Structures are given as structure tokens and as C-alpha cells.
């Protein structure tokens, strides 16, 4: 995430989604690796759904829906939480209408099998 923040140079917003309950400590870790003065980023910590590796019916249903509708495989540890967070942030109006959102699928699918 720090690399993306540095590369964007305050021109684009970078949002991370922590899968950890209490993941706000990650902000200090990221600050160690970014250039001073960059304020184009944040970490969303409210989409952990109980913590690392925790599952919920809501997340399981979302995973199935994304695979069925869009052939998008997600795992319950990382990517489902991120995508659910993105959808919720869109629903809340936290992205300007017409925005382009790039979601980086970081893997983790081996846990599904």
C-alpha cells in the first residue's frame, strides 16, 4: 500500500481495507514507508467482520453472489472483506459519482479449497 501511496503523489486516493480487528495500528506501519506530506490515503478498519479469518453468513452469501454473477472468486479472509467494504462505501456515497475504482485482488484463494 505504501508503494501505491508514494506513486500516486496525492493525485489519487488510496484506500486499504484491514481484515484485522483493531487494524488501525497499520497506519503507523505505513507511515514508516511513505514520503512526508502524502495525505492521499486511509485504512478502513470497520470491514473485518469479526477479525482475521472470521466468517459470517453475510460474507459467505456475498462470495457466492460475486462468483455466480461476475465469475469473481473471493476468499473470506481478505478479498471478500475488501469488496464488501468497497460496495458499502459506494452505497454510502463516499465515492464521487462516475469515479473509477481500481480494486487490487491480492489473492488468498487457496483458503477456499
C-alpha angles and dihedrals in degrees: 000000000000090000091054092048091051093046093051093054093202090305095107133025119248119201124187124196116212117214088195125095104236092018095153089103086075090075091069091047092052092047088063090065105039131085116259116265098029110134100162096108147070140171119231108216101174098079099071093106093214100331143293112344093002118139133205135187088242092056093044091051091047092051091052092046094051092048093046099043101034106014086241112149115211133177125220095232101058124347100045089054091049094048093045088051092050092049091049093048089051090049090051090053095245093138121065112249110264093025120148112233120197112197115192110215102212098190126237092152093129087079089066093064 
